[in-house]
């Protein structure tokens, strides 16, 4: 039964290539990128650049999501 389910949901060549490259990036990089985005956002907010601060501050969540995806690929692997 497991083989049937596994054959139905295979990754495409583009997804495999991306996963191969992103699996080489340490998970800490995504965490530090998110913390860095929050720090830059705080600095811009203190300098009175509200719009730039909000723009950069929104980067933290995607960086953390990339880190989660990276961790899943590393632990579960791909096809």
C-alpha positions as CSV (number, residue, x, y, z in Angstrom):
1,X,0.0,0.0,0.0
2,X,2.8,2.4,0.9
3,X,4.4,1.9,-2.6
4,X,1.1,2.8,-4.3
5,X,0.8,6.1,-2.3
6,X,4.4,6.9,-2.8
7,X,4.2,6.5,-6.6
8,X,1.2,8.7,-6.9
9,X,2.9,11.7,-5.3
10,X,6.4,12.2,-6.8
11,X,8.3,15.4,-6.9
12,X,9.1,17.0,-10.2
13,X,12.7,17.6,-11.4
14,X,12.5,21.3,-10.5
15,X,11.5,20.5,-6.9
16,X,14.2,17.9,-6.5
17,X,16.8,20.3,-7.8
18,X,15.7,23.0,-5.4
19,X,15.6,20.6,-2.4
20,X,19.1,19.3,-3.2
21,X,20.4,22.9,-3.1
22,X,18.5,24.1,-0.1
23,X,19.3,21.0,1.9
24,X,23.0,22.1,1.9
25,X,22.1,25.4,3.6
26,X,22.4,25.2,7.4
27,X,19.1,25.8,9.2
28,X,20.7,28.5,11.4
29,X,21.1,30.7,8.3
30,X,17.3,31.1,8.0
31,X,17.0,31.9,11.8
32,X,19.7,34.5,11.6
33,X,18.2,36.0,8.4
34,X,14.9,36.4,10.3
35,X,16.6,37.9,13.3
36,X,18.5,40.2,11.0
37,X,15.4,41.3,9.2
38,X,13.8,42.2,12.6
39,X,16.9,44.1,13.7
40,X,17.0,46.1,10.4
41,X,13.3,46.8,10.7
42,X,13.7,48.1,14.3
43,X,16.6,50.3,13.2
44,X,14.6,51.7,10.3
45,X,11.6,52.3,12.6
46,X,13.9,54.2,15.1
47,X,15.1,56.3,12.1
48,X,11.6,57.2,11.2
49,X,11.4,55.2,8.0
50,X,8.1,53.6,8.7
51,X,7.3,52.1,5.3
52,X,10.8,50.6,4.8
53,X,10.6,49.3,8.3
54,X,7.3,47.5,7.7
55,X,8.6,46.1,4.4
56,X,11.8,44.6,5.9
57,X,9.9,43.5,9.0
58,X,7.7,41.3,6.9
59,X,10.6,39.3,5.7
60,X,11.1,37.5,9.1
61,X,8.1,35.1,8.7
62,X,9.1,33.9,5.2
63,X,12.7,33.3,6.4
64,X,11.4,31.2,9.3
65,X,9.1,29.3,7.0
66,X,12.0,28.6,4.6
67,X,13.9,27.3,7.7
68,X,11.0,24.9,8.5
69,X,10.9,23.7,4.9
70,X,14.6,23.2,5.0
71,X,14.4,21.2,8.2
72,X,11.6,19.0,6.8
73,X,13.6,18.3,3.6
74,X,16.7,17.4,5.6
75,X,14.9,15.1,8.0
76,X,12.3,13.5,5.7
77,X,14.2,13.8,2.5
78,X,12.6,13.8,-0.9
79,X,11.6,11.1,-3.4
